[in-house]
Amino acid sequence: MHKHLSTPPQKIFSHIFELTPHDAKRYKELRLRGLHEHPEAFGELASDFEQRSVEDIAYQIDQRSKEGSFILAASSTTDELIGCVGLGVRQHGKSAHRGFVWGMYVLPEARNQGVAKLLINKLIERASQLPPLGKAGKTYP
C-alpha cells in the first residue's frame, strides 16, 4: 500500500553556484550534517572534519579552485545550502585528464526535487570547460 501525501512537498531549491572561501562556514555546516547522518557514504570521519577550522576550509576551497577543482552548492529560496558536490582534478601524470566526483550530499528535506541531478549536470558542464578534462573522451551517458 502506498502512502499518499495530503499536500505536495514544498519546493525549496533556488540555484546552483560554485563555492568560494566566503562560503566556508555554511559549507562546513552542510558537510558535517551529511557526515553525521550518513557516515557510510563518505571517506572522511565527521570527527576529523569537525576539528577543521572555517579558515582552513576556506583556504582549501581557494587552493582547489586554483588547481581546477571546485565544489558546487545548491541553495534554497532562503539562501541556505541544501546540497553540494565536488570535482577533484588530478594535476600530474597519466591521469591528469581525469576528474573525480566526491562529497555528493543533498539534505533529506530537499530531496526528490531534482537537486542532485542538477548538481551533477552542472558539474559535468563546468568540468567540460576545464582544458584537461574538456579534451578527454567522456565516459558518462
N, C-alpha and C positions, 0 to 999 in steps of 0.2 A: 504494500500500500504506500502510495506517495503522499508526502506532506505537501500541502498547498499553502503558500504564504497568503495571508489576507491582504497584504499590501506588497507591491514590488520593492526590492531593495533600493535604497536611495543612492543615486549616482553621486559619488564624491570626487571622481577623477577630474583634474583640471588640465595639466600639461606635463610634458617631459622636458627636462633640461639637464645639462652637464654640470656636475658639482664643481664648485670652486672652493678654495680654502675657507671662504666665509661661511660655507655650509657645514663645516666640520662638526659643530655641536649637534645640529639636527641629524646629521648622518650617523653620528655615534649613537644617539638615542634609538634610531630606527634599527641599526645593525645589532645593537645589544638586545633589542626585543626579539629579533629573529634568532639570535644565538641562544637566548634563554628558552624560547618557545619550541625551537626545532634544532637542538644541538646535533642531531644525526645528519642534518643537511649541510653542515658546514665543516670545513677543515680547520677551524680555529675555535678555541675554547672561549666561552663568554668571560670567564675569569681573567684570561690573558688580555682580551680586548678591553675589558673594563679598566684595567690598570693603565691603559694608554691615555695620555693627556689629549685634550682637544687640540692643543698646539701641535703635538706630534702627528695627529691625524690630518690636520690642515697642511702640515709640511709634506706628508706622504701624498695627499691629493695633488699638491702643487708639483712635486717631483714626478709623479706618474704622468701628469699631463705633459711635462717637458719631454718625456720618453715616448709619447704617442699613446700611452694607456689612458683610460678615463673611467669615470663612474657616472652613469646616468641615474637620475632620480625622477620619480613621478610625484607630483604634488596634488593635494586636494584643493577643493574650491576655497578652503580656509588657509591655504598655503602651508599645510603640514605635509611632511614627507610620508608617502604611503607605499612606496616601493623603490627598489634600486637594483641595479645590475652593473657589474664591472667588466671591462675588457682589458686584459693584460696583453702586452705586445713584447715578444722576445726581441732582444736587442742585437744578439750576435749569433754567429754560427749558421748551420744549415736550416734552422727553424726560424730565422729572422723574419720570414714572410708569414709566420703563423701568429694568430692571436688566440686567446683562450678566454672563455666566459667564466666569471666567478661571482660569487656573492649575490645571486638572484634571490630576492625576497619581496613579497607583497603582503602587507598587513591583512589579516583574516577579514576584517570588515571592509576591505577594498577589493576583495576577490570577486570573481565572476562578473567583472566589468570589462574584461579585456586588457587590463593594465599590464600584465606580464607579456602578452603578445605585443602590445605597443612598445614596451621597453625593448624587447628582443628585436623587433623590426627597426627601431631607431638605432639600436646598437649595430645592426648589420649595415644600415645606411651610412652611419658615421664611420664604421670600420672600412667600408669600401672607398672612403675618401683618403685614407691613410696610404701614403706611397707604397710601403712594402706589402700591405695587405690588399690594396685595390688592384694590384697587378697579378696577384696569385689566383689560381683556379679556385672557384668556390665549391665547397663540398656540402652545402646545405641545400635543402629542397627549394 
